[in-house]
Amino acid sequence: IDNFAPRMGLPATQWDNPLFAQKGEILEGNYPSTVVWPSTYFNLLNGQVRVGALDTIDTSFIADPALIMIGPYGNVRVRKTCYVPPQYVSAFLASNMTPHMAWTTVIDGIRANNNQISCKALVDFIRVAITKTDEGQDKSP
């Protein structure tokens, strides 16, 4: 993510100062799309989402490996998007992860590296992703 800086001495344009991101990988013959990344994505959401405690999530997935989502449970606040520390980015880029897969791969890596505190925002983000907000729900909001 980067912003397009205004050019000195030239009139302002619609491209000055918004954040931009690239969607897709930069490979030979594959040109990613540039998308506008609203700065509001980093704002905390207004409400809280009820999520399970870490041990409850682990127990649920161990009891039923085919489970996709769990919940609802206790409250946390998250943003619409989340910073992923560099050491965990490759796990997300390696496949189209379900929330359950993110829990069993990324969260296990965070625990193995003893990064639960420094990665609290990512842990909470994944907790929200795997939590049903109502009984009939079968995918993340």
N, C-alpha and C positions, 0 to 999 in steps of 0.2 A: 504494500500500500504506500502510495506517495501522492503528494499534491503537485499540481501544476502551478508554478510560481508566476506571479505577474511579471511582465517584462518592463524594465525601467524605460521611461520615456514614451511608452506606447499607451494608447487608450485601453481601458479595462475591457475584457472579453468575458463571455460566459464560461470560459475554461479556467479563469483565474481562481485559485485557492480551493476548489473542491478536491476531495480525495479520489484517487483512481486505483483500481486493482486489476490484475490480469487473471482471467478465468481460463484455465487450461495450462498445459505444460509447453514450454518453449523447446520444441524439437524441430529438426530439419523437416520441412514440409508441413509442419503443424503450427499454425499461427494462432496464438490465443486471442481471445476477445478482450478488449479493454472495457471495464464496467465502472460506473460511478459508485463509490462506496460512501453512502451517507454517514456523516459523523454521528448521527443519532444512534447508529448501531452500537456504539460504545456506552450509551446511557443505560442506567439500570432500568429495568422494566418497572412499571408503576406498582403492580401487585406482586405478591409472593406466590411461589409455587410449592405445593406440599410434596416433599420427596422422602424417600426411605433413608434410614440410617445406613451407613456403609455396611455393617454386618448383616442387616436385613436384606440388602440388595444381593450380597454374596450368597446368603442362604437360599434366597429365592432362585437364583440362577443355578446353584448346585442341585437343588431339588428338581428343577425342570429345565434342562439345557435347551429345550426348544422354545422356551419363553422369550418373547420379544420385548415386552414391557411389563412393569409392575406398578403397584400403587392403587390409589394415592396415599400419601404419608405426611411428614412434617414440612414446615415452610422454609424456603430459601429465596433470595432475590438474585436474578442473573440478568445479563445483558442479552440482546438479540444475537450477538456474536461473541466470540471469545478468542483471546490471544492464546496461541499454542506455542509453548516453549520449543526452541529449535530441535532439541533431542527427541521430541515426540511427533514432529511434523511428518517424518517419513512413514510412520505407521498410518496416518490418515491418508497420505497420498498413495500408499501401496494398494488400497482397495476401496471399494464403495462400502464403507462400514455401516453396519446397523448400530444403533445405540448399545445393544448387547455386546457386539464385537468391540466397540470402543471401551466398554467397561472391562471386558476380560483381557484386552491387550494393553491399552494405554494406562488404565488405572493400575493394573498389575505392575507396569513399568515404573509408574510414579511411586508406588509403594516400595518396589525393589531399590529405587534410588533414594528413598526416604525424602521425597519431595512433596508430601501431602500438604504441608503448610504453604510453601512457595507456589504450589499449583492449585490452591484452594478454588480459585475462580474456574479453572478447567474442570476440576472434580465436580463442583456444583453444577456446571453447565451440562456435564454428562449425566449427572443424577437427574436433572430436569428432563433431559432427552429420553431417558428410559422410564419416566413416570407417567402413568395414565392420569389424566385430569378428570375423566369420567369412566364409568365401568365399560361402556361399549367401544372405547377407543382402542385402535390396534396399530397406530403409528404416531410418531412424534408430531407435536404441533408445528 
